[in-house]
Amino acid sequence: MYIHVGDWVKADYNGQVVVGYVTTLHPDDMTCVISVTQCDTNKKLKRLYLKFQEIITVNFVSFEPEDVGDLVDIALITGDKKWFHELVTRFQAWKEQEKELNT
């Protein structure tokens, strides 16, 4: 499994499913830090230090057009220009599709 900064991950942390994006990698000890966006039992959990083996999936997140605004905010906060442009491109494609369906 290849993990990069900015990847979205789903992980099993002490029996809890957590979702977040990778902010820091420590490849020497096979760990990373994620910014938690969802957690089954602890809504206050913001950052988590994980072993690579605790990660269930990488870049699994699918989203809807109404999610783009929040994701763009995250891309801007993290300085991820590539992701920002991917989000804008995908959103523009959705808008074009919607426009074609409504005409």
Summary of the structure (lengths in Angstrom):
residues: 103
radius of gyration: 15.6
end to end distance: 44.2
largest distance: 55.4
contacts: 243
relative contact order: 0.17
helix: 40%
strand: 34%
